[in-house]
Every structure is written in structure tokens, then in C-alpha cells.
Amino acid sequence: MLRVENSPVTCLEIEREDGTALSVRYDSALYRVVCSGSFGAANCEYELKALPVEGNDAVVWVDRLTRKTRADKEIAELLLRTLLLAPVHA
């Protein structure tokens, strides 16, 4: 099941038939994405920041726990792979 909500924060929720779920919420006021799921590997938080990259300012996603930068494609692949490979609950 896929649900999208756009008030006041944009929220995307994906739930498998076995109840395993992933939620991604984007708060445009804070430039922050919070990911959570019914399995711990999906729990993370990223913040959009302008940082110097190779002498120029670039807008990048920063992991709020590790402070490492991540590409948006990398974040999406990580979350979807985690959801798809999470153990099935009967």
C-alpha cells in the first residue's frame, strides 16, 4: 500500500502485506527528511544544507547522526532496499 499526504509536511508511507512499513516525512520549513520504519535499519534523519564542495557551494543531504553527506539517489536506494529485504513477518 502506498499513501501520500501533503499537509503540513509531505509524507510518503509504504506498507507491505505483512505489515512491514516505511515512512518518509519531509518538513520544508526545516529542510529535513525523517525516515522511520517498523524495522530499525530505516530509521534515519537527513538535513538539506549548503556546504562548500570543491571550492563551490553545493546543496547536499547531511545525515544528522553521522554528519556524512549522501546523495538523494543513495538515500532512496538505501531505504527501498531495506524495505524490500526486511524479513517477512507472518
Buried (B, 14 or more C-beta within 10 A) or exposed (E): EEEEEEEEBBBBBBBBEEEBBBBBBBBEEEBBBBBBBBBEBBEBBBBBEEEEEEEEEEEBBBBEEEEEBBEEEEBEEBBEEBBEEBEEEE
